[in-house]
């Protein structure tokens, strides 16, 4: 017993000595780390405490801790709400559609740009595809509405030129997901491709030399060198995407939403906004968002475990 106690005390002293030594050598770096740590503590972790109002009948006058406890009342109300399954279905379908459609496009774009030998052309394409990422969501939605307008939009003019009746894509519920997803892909594909271009740049040039010596064609080089080289990055991005599958962007969905497409455009984030801010039911809105966060966490852990078992790659 005494021997084990002495060993433990020795380890603790060694750890303290190593910590002091590291602080003396790198105290400037530790001071720099304090700024982001303070940011996350103040703006990310401390607000989590207020999630307790999901289990209370929150009253602004009584405050967070003065409001009465109601347990799982608000969760039960949400589960019993007739729109519960519609919200879950719309959110999951829209996000899954976006992941499936957007995941391969930046990879294809990065692989294509990697094969272009004319530097000026490659840089021009990168600029054209990357620039929309810096346009605000409000402007993107305004452009989408103007382009798809059946009376003054470009699409309506093209339909009229060919004698086809114009379709109002913005008021048809069955077109909402297509408009949302493909406008978002146009905005973010170039930015997402940059990650894969960086991954391609890190591939060992010896692999390309070996492929060339073996007489591999461009397609074979892409299949056997480029794709395996970017696969770890692609898997991580896919895991993160699936982990956020229930966290569809609020701004674009809300701005494209109207009473005629509400059956497919009403998702969890827009419903939380209307419930919490417009109707001032803060407890119910917090309960819905907390439930959504738990689903995302479960999906993230599950997909990460599957990816680790199948490919050997994971977040942790």
Order of alpha helices (4+ residues) and beta strands (2+ residues): alpha-alpha-alpha-alpha-alpha-alpha-alpha-alpha-alpha-alpha-alpha-alpha-alpha-alpha
